[in-house]
Amino acid sequence: MQNKIKQKKYFSPLDIISATHDQMLNVLAAAKIVKVWPETYRGTVPPPKLNERIYTEWYRNKNDAIDELKYLTAQRRCQYVQNVTYSSGSSSEGNFIYSVWSAEGII
């Protein structure tokens, strides 16, 4: 029996405003050690802790989307995110069109 995956976003600017400096430093330190397993990974992965899907905002750099995914994972006190997928799109500024990236995964 498979659990239904909850879909909710946990990061907002209000989180940053309400967090203390020490809390932010702790989450940032924890984000550095978060493990990321892509959806295509075929090895053994531990079961998800919360079984919730998290999403990032859109970024011009794919690495920024990965960093936010790690931050969201650490913020929820999880040590890994699995089944990570990336979405790409395009955005524009004036007549300049550029690629944007978003990431999602299960914690």
N, C-alpha and C positions, 0 to 999 in steps of 0.2 A: 504494500500500500504506500503510495507516494503522497507526501504532504503537499498541500497547495502552497505555491510560492506567493508570499505577500509582496506587493509592489508599493514601495513608499520611499520617498527621498528624505534624507535626514539632515542634510546640510543647508543652512540658511545664514544670511548675515547676522540674524539675531543670535545665533549660537555663538558667534565670535564676540559680539557685544556683551553677552551675558557671562561668558567664560572668564575666569580669572587668568592672569598671566601664567601662573604655575600649571593650571589645567591645560592651557594651550600648549605649553612646552612639553607636557607629558604626552599629549596626543601626537604632536609632531615627532617626538622621539619614537613613539610606538609605530607611527606610520612608516618609519624608515625600515622596520624589520617585517612588515607585512609581506606575506608571500602571495604571488599572483599566479593562478593557473588558468591558462586559456581554455576555451571550450574544446579545442582540438587536442588537449593533453590526454594521453592514453594511459598514463601511469596511475598508481593508487593515490587517491586524495581522501583525506578524512571527511566525514559527513559534515554538512554545514551546521554551524552553531545555532544560528537564528532562523535559517531557511527563509531569508528575505532577500529580495532583489533590490540592489541599489543602482542608481544612475548618476552620471556626472553631467555637468553643463557642457556646452559646446566650446571647444578651444581650437585655436589656430595650430597648436602643436600637439601631436598625439601624446607626447610624454607628459604634458600638463594634465591631460585627461586621466592618465595612469596615476599620476601623483594625487589627484583629487580622489580617485577610487581608493587608493591606499589610505588617505586621510579619513574618508568616510568609514572605511573598515575599522580603523583604529578608534575612531570616535564612538563606534558601537561596541568597543572592547572585544573585537575579534582579531585573530592573528593571521587570517588568510581569507582570500576571496577566490572563488572558483567559477568555472564556466564563463570566463570573461570574454566578452565580445566587444568589438569596436564598430562604430557607425561613422561613416564619413558623409559629408555633404559639402555644399558650397555656400559661401556668403559673399557679399560685396560691400565695398566702400567706394562710393563714387563709381568710376568705371573700372576699378580693380576688383577682379574676382579671385577668391582664394579658397582653399580647402579648409574645412573645420572637422574636428573629431570629437566624439563622445564615447564613453565606455560604460559598460554595465556588467554586473556580476552578482553572484549569490554568496551571501555571508552566513 
